[in-house]
């Protein structure tokens, strides 16, 4: 900011000008910080799959909060969100519902970006999107102590739909997306894990 001061005998005018310059400089800094914040948020919105990964990893890191006996080596991931356990709802939201919703959004973006892609890639995107919906549904139907209860059955159904849709979807993406060998190998690895 360039300022040209015209000196006068009145110090009050100079003090007022100095305060005005400080306010203007502060406003400029706030505008720049807001722009940086918007840019960061746009980057997150453009990459919802990374949000999904971060939320899922956070849920796994916090899995033993309120349940010290829980271990990833011994227990399945969904067991931590069983009905009646402390913080089960929060865990299910962090581990399944929010990541699943973010992956559905990523699928919507892929569908619009790949509207002119081949048939295999388009079918693969739809299957992966269906798999993301089923992944989110696992958190909406938590396991119950009784394995024959409706909630447990719905959770198992969602889990089954998740992997049944994901594996062929990822394989079709690997075959039909034409995004390079790195993308194809990543899809293949995800399908086989």
Secondary structure, 3 states (H helix, E strand, C coil): CCCCCCCCCCHHHHHHHHHHHHHHHHHHHHHHHHHHHHHHHHHHHHCHHHHHHHHHHHHHHCCCCCCCCCCCCCCCHHHHHCCCCCCHHHHHHHHHHHHHHHHHHHHHHHHHHCCCCCHHHHHHHHHHHHHHHHHHHHHHCCCCCCCCCHHHHHHHHHHHHHHHHHHHHHHHHHHHCCCCHHHHHHHHHHHHC
